[in-house]
Amino acid sequence: MDDAQKVTEVSVLTKSIEPLIGIVQVSTAEAAIKFEITEDLAHKICTDLERFLTR
């Protein structure tokens, strides 16, 4: 990942409750990109971040 951008901000918004769908916005100095995520993907991201934080 030599070309990885430095993230400056992350926000998460709820798009819908049933089914649970969110919008994750990732900002860098150059741009902001929005991603739609499901509840299952949100749990996976949470697990991955917890693993990262406890190393």
N, C-alpha and C positions, 0 to 999 in steps of 0.2 A: 504494500500500500504506500508506495513512495509518493503518489500523487494525491494523498488524502488532504482534504481541506480542513482548516481549523474551524470548528463549530464555535460560534459566539453566543448562540441562544437556541433554546429548544422550548417549544410550547405544545401543550396537548389540549385539544378541545373535543367535546362530545358532539358527534354529528347526529347520532340517533341512539335511543335507549334500547329498542327492541327491533332488530338485533342490535347489540352494543357495537357501535362503530365509532372510531375516533379519527381525528385529523391531527397528525403530528407535523409541526412546522419546524424545520431545521434551518437556521440562518448562519451564514458565513459573512465575511466582510464584503463579498461580491454579490451574493444572492440569497434568496430565501426559497426553499422548496417545501411543498406540502405533500404529505403521504397519507393515504387512507389506510387505517389498520383495523383489524378485527379484534375481538376480545382475546382469542387464542394467541394472536401475534403479540398483543400487549403483555400477556402473561409470559411469553417467551422472552421478550425484551426485558421485562422485570427480572426474570431469572438470570439472564446474561449480565445485566447490570449489577445484580447482587453478587454474582461470582467475581466480576471485575473489582468491585469495591472491597471484597474480603480477601483478596490475594495478598 
